[in-house]
Amino acid sequence: MPPIRGASPFGEGRGESGRIVPAARPIPAGEEESLDVWGFRGAGFELLPNGSVILHGARYAGSGVELPDLLPWVQRTLEVEIQPGDIHPSAYPPAIPGPHQNPGFLREIEELLPPGAVSSDPELRLRHGHGHTLEEMYAIKYGRIDRVPDLIVYPETEPQVATLVAAAARHDVCLVPYGGGTNVTDALRCPPDEDRTIVSVDLARLNRVLWIDPVNLMARIEAGAVGRHLQTQLAEYGFTLGHEPDSVEFSTLGGWIATFASGMKKNRYGNIEDLVLDVQGVTPLGELAHAAPFPRESAGLDLRRWLFGSEGSLGIITSAVVKIFPLPPVQRYDAVLFPDFEAGVAFLYDLTREAVPPASVRLVDNLQFQLSQTLKPRAVGARAFKRTLEKLLVTRLRGFDPNRMVACTLVYEGSPEEVHAQERAVRRLVRRHAGMRAGAENGRRGYQLTFGIAYLRDFVMRHWVLGESFETSVPWSRILPLCTNVKQRLHAECARRGVPGRPFVTARVTQVYQTGVCVYFYFGFYHKGIPEPVETFAELERAARDEILNSGGSLSHHHGVGKLRRGFLPRVFSSAALEWSGEIKRAVDPGNIFGIGNLVSGSTPAGRPAE
């Protein structure tokens, strides 16, 4: 039996087989989330009267300082004029539809669940009826959502979930699992023609780390555990899960499983399907459980795997056994500049062929690199002098074109020997591809910028700009054509529709594989004067997805399908595969208790014509 950090894994305070049973942790104070915009309440960008932009709060790098370059750059890029006082005022909250009552079900669950576990608060019902697609966030500010859950319930244990599902079956109630509410695929949008009572099952109280096994490097964690809390609690015992999606501050373990999530450090730790050893859940047919987690087994069809990517359509994921890793003794950041996107992609390709890639490697194109530079505060004094010298070094001595150069951020994690070997390989390949090192501080800033930049979407919406992200995976041989084709298609489609100014279309490579990469696009445009801006955005987004499929990309890499992409399923799966998916749904959930309507067949939901 190997020792754990120099001590026996068995001893006082440990449970069965040396397992650690952490105490329940209250959610830290001051972490209230906004109901009408992304993120924490009190955080977010604001355009000041002097034309500078400020990120409020103190949570993120760059918070609390004025950003004078962002607005001028946005105006140049979009080729429009944005005035600080020209606001598209939010009308949140919109009119919220009244609840569909089921008195018998309500009486039963109030007896089954503890006090305070049932809510019919209108604004909470609204929040549980949408995710974070552009269309949904626009609707709650400037329109309405026609159907939202009628009740919210907060089970605290797996037996409570089981009794809740059984009660829903008896009373013909529709259940919708709810984790962090961060999806961008319309996965939480309620079917408008659903006449049954819709109950949102919020797993926020099912959030404990049940045990940690330091010998076998496993932990059982409840599905409602939020990523940022998981990181903190596992770190207290010297471990990490290593799964860090862009939404890690708000998304949950159950949501990661239900959407086949991927994290920024997947090179070292794997995607969610690589990390999960066992899944436990409740379906209308009963509990889906397994005797014990094993390193691997061959025991026929693995029915637990049906919950991966199920997007709330088959049951409620209640807990999972996951791999854990000792906290890496070394973590270092790095940043590299390349003369153009092609050189950056070639560097990534060789990195997967000739070395072990660092935990995270992310390459942004020129437009996204420019945006990142505008999110720096104005330098003064010695710092301004240093920044000028750095710019001269890059553009004059190295000859990098500011309108073509790109940046790559890297995160190294592991033993000193592992990190040293990876850094040495990176330096060698950077020289090969005419790149230059930009330093650890730029790497740290570029990586952490991911979390703060998420607030930009709701900020620019107030100034008549609609923007959203979408992703795909694509083989190495098709990366460059795909990126070019999608950008050209969106520019052409915007011109054909008379979209004001020039659209914002940018791409970055966020994950690398032996066979290809994940490409993440950001798309936005100024919509003032467009009669139906959200409908126009939806058309353009579908055009981009059509071009992705035409260019050899996947329907999704980690966002899932939901209702947003369901119309494209017949283009990527055979009719037999789609029918099989539908038959699984009908077999597991014959009464359609989990009737949110995600993914289950190739049929096209209302308002989403197949392409």
TORVEX-94930 format. One record per residue (C-alpha): z, y, x. Coordinates in steps of 0.25 Angstrom, whole numbers, plus 5000, padded with zeros to 4 digits. Layout:
<kedos>
ZYX...
</kedos>
This chain:
<kedos>
500050005000499650135007500750245008500550375000500750495009501650425018502550365007502650244998501950264985503050194978504350254976505350334967504650414956503450334956502950244944502250114943501550074956501950204963501350294953501850444952502050484938501950644938502850724928502050794917501650934921501651054912500351134912500651254922500851384915499751494916498651394914498151434900496651414898495751514890495251474877494051554877493551554891493551464903494851444911496251494912496751604903496751734911495651694921494251744920493251844925493251984920492152094922492952224926492452364922492052394937491052274936491952184945492352044940493751984941494251844939495651864932496851774936497251714949496851574948495551574955494951624968494451764966495351794954495851934952494852004961493652084957492252024959491352144960490052064963490051974952489452064941488352124949487951984954487951934939487052054935486052034946486051884944485851894929485052024930485852084919486852204918488252164914489152274911490752254912490952314897489752224891490652114886490252004876491652004869492151864866492551844851493451724855494051654847492951634837493051584823493651444824493351344813494451294805494951154807494551024800495850964794496250824795497750824789497950674791497550674805498450804808499650744802499550614810499350674823500450774821501350654820500750584832500750704842501850784847502150924841501151024846500050924849499150974838498451114837497551174827497551314834496151374832495851424846496351294852495451224842494251304847494551284862494551134859493251144853492451194865492251174880491651274889490151274887489551404887489151394872490551354868491251464876490251564870490451514856491951534857491751684861490551724853490351624842491151504837491251354838491051294824491851164826493151154834494251044834495251054822496451004829496950994844497950884848498650874861499050724863500050704875499950554877498850444876499550374864499450504857497950514860497850374854498550404841497750534840496450454841496850354831497350464821495950524823495250394819496150374807495850524802494350534807494650644816493750684828494450694841493950774853494650754867494950894874495250904889495051044896493951094887493051124899491751044895490451124895489651024887490051054872490950934873492050994865491151054854491550994841490350944832490151044821489950944810491250864813492050874800493250784805494450854811494150874826495350854835495350904849496250814858496750904869497250814880498050934887499350864886498850734891498850784905499750704914499550634927500250504922500350444936499850454950499650324958499750374973499450234978498250194971497750344970497650354954498250434943498250424928498050564922497950604907496650654902497150794899497550824913496850954918496150954931496951064938498351004933497850864939497550924952498950994953499750874948499050764957499150864969500650864967500650714971499650734982498350684974497050734968496050684958495050764965494250794952493950944952492950984942492651134940493451124927494651064934495551174930495351134915494651004913495450874911495450734917494950674903493850784902493350744916493250594912492650634898491550714905491250634918491750754926491550784941492350874951492050964962492650864972491950744967491450714981492850674986493450624973492350584964491950624949492850594938492250454936492650414950494050464949494450394936494950254937495350234922495250314909496150294897495750354883495850334868494650304860494550284845494550134848495950144856496450174870495450154881496350104892496350014905497449924911497449994924496550074934495849994945495050034957493849974950493649854940492549784934492949754919491749774911491349904904492250014908492550074895493450184901492150244907491650274893492650394893491950454905490950554899491350524885491650674882492650654871491850554863492550424865493950454866495050524873495350504888496850504890497050474904496350424917496750354930496050434941495950424956496750524964496650564979497650614989497550764990496550785002497350835014496150925017495451015008494451115013493351205008492051245013490751325010489351325015488151415013486751365013485451445013485051395000485351294989484351194995485051185008486351175000485851054993485350985005486751005012487350935000486350825000486650795015488150805013488050685003487250605013487950635026489350665023490550645013490350775004491650865003492450854991491650964984490351024988489651124979488351204982488051334974486651394973486351534977486651604964488051534963488351574977488051714974488951704962490151654970489951774980490151874968491451804965492051854978492951984978492352104985492752095000493352215007493652245021493652135031493252035020492052115016491652125031491851975033490951945020489852035025489851965038489751825031488651875023487851925035488151795042487551715030486351805026485951865039486351765050486151645043484951695034485551645020484851715009485951764999485051724987484851584992486151544999487051444993488451394995489151264996490651244994491451124999492851064998493250965008494450865004495050745011495650705024495450795037494450695042493650695029493550845028493250865042492050765041491550825029491650965035490850915047489750855039489650985030489551075042488450985048487650985035487851135033487151155046486051065043485751145030485851285036487151315029488351385034489851375031490551475022491951435024493151375018493551495010492151505003492251355000493551364994493151494986491851424981492551304976493651374969492651474963492251354954493551374945493451534944491951534942492151454929492651584922491351654924490651594912491651654902491651794910490151814910490051764895490851894892489651974899488551904891488251794901488151654897488351544908488651404909488651284919487951154918487751034928486950914932486850804943485550784950485050704961484850764975483350764974483350854962484450954964483551074969482451054958483551044947484251164951482951244952482351194939483651224931483751364936482251394934482351334920483551414916482851544921481551514914482351474901483151604901481851684904481151614892482351654883482451804888483851784894484251924899484251934914484251814923485051684921486051634930485751494935486451434947486751294952487751224961487951084966489351044963489450894966488650804976488350654975487550554984486450564973486450714969487250824964487850904953487251034950487951134942487251254936487751384931486851464921487051594914486351714908486551844901486451834886486651974880485551994870485251844869485351814854485951674855486451664869487251534868486051464862485151514873486151464883486151334877484651324877484651364892485751264896484951154889483651194896484451184909484951044906483551004902483051054916484150984923483750854916482250884919482650904934483450774936484850814933485850744925486350794911487750824917488550794929489950824924489950914912489650804903488750804890489550844878488650904868487951004877487050904884487050794873485650824869485150794883485750654883484450584878483750634891484750564900485150434893484350334886484450314871485150184873486150254882486450364872486550254861487550174870488350304871488350324856488750174854489950194863490450314855490250234842490950114847492150184853492250294843491650244830492350354821491850464831493350504833492850574846491750654839491550764848490050724849489850714865488950634872488850514863487450494860486050564862486150634849486050784850487150874844486850994835486351114843486051034855484550984854484150874864483250924875
</kedos>
